[in-house]
Amino acid sequence: MSTSMFGEPIARREDPRLLTGQGRYLDDLGRDALAAAFVRSPHAHARITGIDVDDALDVDGLVAIYTYEDLPGQVGDPLPLLIPHPALTHGRTGYPLARDVVRYVGEPVVMVVARDRYLAEDAAERIRVDYEVLPPVVGIENAAAAEHLVHDDVPGNVGAHLVQEVGDAPAAIENAPHRLEFRLDIERSASMPLEGRGVYARWDPDDRSLRVYSSTQTSTSVRMALAARLGLPKTKIEVIAPDVGGGFGVKVVHPWPEEVLVPWAARLLGREIKWTEDRREHFVAAAHERGQVQHVRVGFDDAGRILGLDVTILHDHGAYTPYGIIVPIVTSTQLLGPYKPGAYRVEFTSLYTNTVIVTPYRGAGRPQGVFCMERTMDKIAAHLGLDRAEVRAANFIQPDEFPYDQGLTFQDGRPLIYDSGDYPRMLDMIKELIGWDGFEAEREAARRAGRRIGIGLGCYVEGTGVGPYEGGHVEVDSTGRVHVATGLTSQGQGHQTVFAQIAAAELGVPIEDVTVTTGDTRRFGYAVGTFASRAAVMSGNAIALACRKVREKALRIAGEALEADPRDLEITDGVVHVRGNPSAAIPLRTVAVLSNPLRYAFDEEARRATQFAVGGSSDEPPVPAGEEPGLEGRDYYSPVRSTFASGMHAAVVEVDPDTAEIRILRYAVVHDCGRLINPRIVEGQIHGGVAQGVGGALYERMVYDESGQLLNASFMDFLMPYATEVPRIRTGHMQTPSPLNPLGIKGAGEAGVIPVSAVIASAVEDAEGIRIDAMPLSPDGLFRLRRRAAADPGLRVGRVAV
């Protein structure tokens, strides 16, 4: 039997094509298309007082210039607020082109269309925009102080405010034997996919249809948005995600201004138009994440068990809220991780600033939440003089307590109920992988050699498979090939491999016979998108359900042809046969021919199919009522709520006593994503996530000055880890199947990135004996912390009474 089954670590099927330069990305398309470019605001906050395009009109090859005043009807309306929420009392979104006021550096003001991108940029440079500069609001503290407002009609710059409580946390803290209070900070970062955003559109005037290619994580939703904005039936719009060079969340926002404007202009001009984002545009005009300030109060007993936890979060969501407040909601609920505090209160305030919008980036609020809880665990352990792993174990939800209701409302509006897990066993596994119990001897040996090392630990739980639905369509053709389609998109996750594995396993066919299409509304019109570790759970289960429909029909038709009970049949390597009697068999490709009573002899397979006498009464129609011709099936998977994956990371780091450079010596991960479809791909997801997590912990930060200018908007200044900075990762898998879906799987896409900042902070703190309460942590930052700790013993780790 071919290597094709669920659970096997087969190599990614898409890689040979991509690695040999045969990929087709957005910028590979539309080589003869007109090009768009944008004049973007140089100010963080300003009123537009005039736009002069006269000098640009002399550029040879200029086709059109558009400002807000040129946008008709719904094209010019504010972009949609995609995910409303009762707590988002003052949601605001921008216009496709700025109207009157700009609110961040990089906001689009004018669109230029020309024969090529060079000419479009030349024309854009000649356009003069006059501004009246307004006071900018930069940084969380300034937003909260509200001396100036980002939006005149948003009091206090507060877009949203939400409180969730389980029990009476303040009272529990006051009555606890021990209490701690502290502040934590996470700075802004961004996902930086290898390929930026882009959109290419062409209008067919004959049938009045629009085809749009977009480097997006949600092609079907872009289609719906364009139908609404352009006043077209969605049946007249096709949206296709070609090969996409990474997304990590930034491409889940839709529609971007450019996704509205480029198709609109293509229809208006009757010409193909393309826009591809350059790297500076991505820095200043796409989306960021992570920035939060957290104030924590915790009460606990002598064993380190949390009796009450009260967390107040200030969240920076930038100039607008097109994607709602998913990030702080996830932070505030996923903060609890694998633990069960006696009482919990969380309050967040989401604030406007004159900076780039904040939308989900891989982890989507979880890295901040895990940083909060894991720093809390370490501080409790230090205060009590206990082993950090023991304090975590004292707070774990136990295996016999699942399903476990945390009493909160999750991002999907459903109860935060963990479905399965085994956190004590996972802790034993990660301690073994990293060498936790023998580390003190290792530390002492390093100390004698003049080296400074530390060990850190971090635990997390991740809500995955967020609804509301995904679908799958499966068809077997007359050659025996299996065609699988699902609406969500791919950005490098290995969907062409894992979805093929699911189909091959369900149908009993070689994986070589399975092809998979994603992100193409021509093949599948209804979908939600690829984000929040949901693809395998949602589309994987939908494809499995569709395959089961196909299998049931195939066995029934084969049973009639073979005069056998379908219950006695099975499919092996694409052949339906009687169990225990391989000679009584019929190829699946022949069953596909028999499923279509048209049965013209188009090919040899159709001619061979005539040897099978398919039963049925001559009084019945060839296609029975309620059935369709062909061997195909479609189904949807819609979960009652999210399923919850979990994991633990640990690291050993070395810190240079002189330069404060931080080097990761060892890194280990144990992850539970339920049943594994492909262990190799899961490990790849984890390794890639850890690499991004290392970047967020030690290198990547968006630095704004007081006027709202991004000071490091290039790869010369925005540091990311190279392969030399990413450690080798030891990985352990644990499988606790989810009871919530047919395949028993949970998501894995974001797992690697979530706890890394918490783990590195824990390890550096262990090596230095200095409190690490803010990330990312650079050598310069650690050097300054050392100097402050030398003058202030309160920054040293140890018992601190509150």
Steps between C-alpha positions, in 0.01 A plus 500: 500500500628849417613730775181698518336455833401725782779537755798428279791751478511526123689783330309809390362444152503870407869558565658367175295747297576794728869419548560473125356842424168380365288684752257766379483789740303819459780692335557219249157579357380788285829591338323722247264655754495867589663573836364682802696701754388700801580836651508434873490735793837613638329614821355299787214744552407782266215666318512495121460856375572452131616257232674630185548244221592740217872413485420129481291546187816549293629149569499299178306179556272636774151351472305629800520671838237450770436672833220444746279742308510267198366196684129442435242360741606202703847499347576812704328391821705414810643150483297238688541426868524127448441368850270721708479439875284657771813611683627680189294808570699734276613291205652705220634407157681699235396593147653336192661838437527745787213743538592829669725352772790253502566306821825313445812526290434288192124553469408509127395840369526483119500207255694525174465264202760498227652284228747347746595530865798725430282758328231470766759572770636794297154649476430439869816689597378808309167519681500763774278451802468785747447413865416676823694293751305396811638376834574126471421239765783249520541228761262337745561741787437804280184341363372430851586853617283629212647849489438473126252286309555281197130528409317811617187296572671230711527616864824409671623318189317194634369279223401210722478399863419152629497329839459127559488348849483154651456519877614794711866542411566822698365343818692178442820697454446705814440186708788299351806410712728656235450779248701654217440798274701596192496644147592327173563645155499351150607725214372520143624264232375381161486178302707597194404227250749447221236620250315820579139571414386528140195500274452457126162550330355469154152587376324312223261749333329229294347310789554779753708283733798576718793274575723599789822339619600597852778397734246437770410257778128523423410502131128427542461789742681736262248390239206582729651837591553593135145399409371734771735789412474482122132414479562178306337159551753273664443254215669758277812519717778245522771540764804277488787477745801386295809375678528725804840568651396500864216665683532457877181700555573824320323374187182397681383863504256565215441693302813707517459840331699372204270195465209737443673762289689283251193294390286814492748678276542191281127498431484876453791508256432163336867411548695251706656665805747367757646625824770327698614633832863601549671432830478852638128504423465178695670658801291816502172405334419137587449388862690447823427312826608416856510844676352475852552616858379259769445566870480183707387428856511142623431325829625148571557243775818340635505240222477769233138427412332811361201602709423821315632668186412851385645627171447842342613536140555810290504403134620715208285432194639778281304752299203281403328176599407319175548159660327586824652413836585134445858549623424631851209256536736212427764639736253537784352150464800291389710653776377225734689230311486150656422639845191536718525811717260515792355828375579709196425853391629652178436848365633640177482843342576519129640837397539700180845633407630677190686191384448212258195283574537197723351173379579134578855383442593134549393426857241779491516631856612172655873587530402799716266292714750217547772753587271636771408166655841335473676803647245481780585135563871577510447787742293281731772234494772758575298650783445162664840354416338212311589321178330675208374172356347401835304825521359439154408142587317619811268707281435256214160386385511124549431243223181379667358855509439526123294650352602796716292818497705811578179702537596758236381587151755429227568693177233299313232609748481145637591375850870454572483124557817295460417170329800278579858493621749352746710781643681305777630245247601781268702662778685174560578478128636854468713465813653185355562660159676808639680332791319696771583282800873490429539865415640623831806281456536635147468857627770444762739355244441800273552741789838346578593554135401867520177452305153623594208276399133475594198283431143604427160340458170609349157335466204595282158397380386613156145520373500354149249409234293813550167484309260568356569252217710377211403275211651238276418360157637166380463349154630175351535521120498221244879463517485437875648837589356663811447876489466675837399864538453716805447873525761602753840609372857375534807703590755222548330279760514182293128479422560322168663225702287461812166537323615241246598268785152533648333428166731209424436345839124548483462370143767230498687645202871573441590855596656540155146495358380792715521867403398785729380851411469775759407867495327503161137616502452332161543164671342571837293806574439492874776523757621705793879505466836379621588636842482405870641149448173396339579354156558136595217493752246673279578408139662171599180380662284640219709312243476181708121532516481563125722195438269286711208599280701404192608173657144408597377564145795314346439192714130500412565522125779243520277271701239509222766431236659215697169373637642535850386658823668846529574416862728220377703732278813703564723722288872433477738688270209633298329163447168401654501132590315248709665465837694175497452445126725735301397341169149643536604857434431812300730803463378822657542671165246258352263574786536868406388419145207293627391790722417703189227332292592714197766234432614598153815311409730799525795283597609147565382513859147588391501207255618260771223621732239341271602153623340574835126450520380758748176398667186704539144484387414603147217699653745723692682801351870451419588764760303413815307775674716699740826402329727662244704349219871462558713368783538810708401641836486831681473559872564762765640481849362745756620453860299570811809678638876515467729214586802571720853392417776538757873489539804572711833649396829513687837656425852523632671831424844643552549870575836665441613663826660790314301567182159378628451304181247219533556165333254211502686178573209256499130524417233236551130483416227256596176556311155345504288563191287190535543234234792581272425509129867545407762521779761646266281792402399562863869513595563742214220724627647488850853575382386793288295633789792477739712696251240777496474478878875545536470808282226639721693421817842636407496707182180630344344825614327786324651826624292818465621846591281756673371634167378159388780426253606136481874520544594152385285441191752286313689174541812706562354609833225250586695201628390142440681181597707318241538124497805551721280649774230232489589199715461136414169393644422170666133415456274258681144421397213413727162403356179550696229477233235768498149365555353796311573400140495179293879487450588578863745772396599841636690783335878542492578803284566759770632274775869560447491877546268534800716444812847590372528847656387360834751213479794723405410752769488220757836363391677838491356590838627168634846569363521863612295513819340821367126542446406484132165674464512629142563346160669499256832500683806618310860489627479877546180463699650231721815707552287792620302266725825385661598859576158576647504183710839594640344819635159353591495165684123486440573394143668185627302176501402376845245537777326834471218558751192689384 
